[in-house]
Amino acid sequence: MAFEPDNQSVDSLYNKMNTDAESSGYHLNPDVEFTKDLVKSLLINEQRFGYQACPCRRASGIKAEDLDIICPCDYRDADVTEYDACYCGLYVSQKVKNGEKQAMTIPERRPIKAEREKIKMKEEMGKRDKEGVGGNLKLSLPVWRCKVCGYLCAREDAPEVCPICKVKKDRFERFI
């Protein structure tokens, strides 16, 4: 039998996400019924995969391959900026929230798997290059970048949770 989250679990996560979003300058879709359906799907994916994969994308079930589509996904900010909503419509712009504009269907921004693998290889090569350059900078601490919102911090290790978008440590990359 498939996992079905109860209304209390959905409401609890919805309220947490809404509070976190608003305190960080983001907005959930004002269509509460639609938004709670997405939240329910996030809970189902968390039960299925162990993480809250975007409900509108096909997750592999391998967290390392799906880091870019764990909610909030790496594409959210660009989608909201360009289209006033993220791919699944969970996050929206202030204009959509205020009813000044309607969220529309947007194209998929996530590259296909083969392209993601090429990008990952280039990033790995780039990290090695940066490590060489970074060594010349003589920084006392490494700089970490949140892959979701771009937050930067200089410290020994990435933060456990991004103070801006609230994603976990595994969504950070060593920047310098």
Summary of the structure (lengths in Angstrom):
residues: 176
radius of gyration: 17.5
end to end distance: 47.4
largest distance: 57.4
contacts: 472
relative contact order: 0.11
helix: 47%
strand: 11%
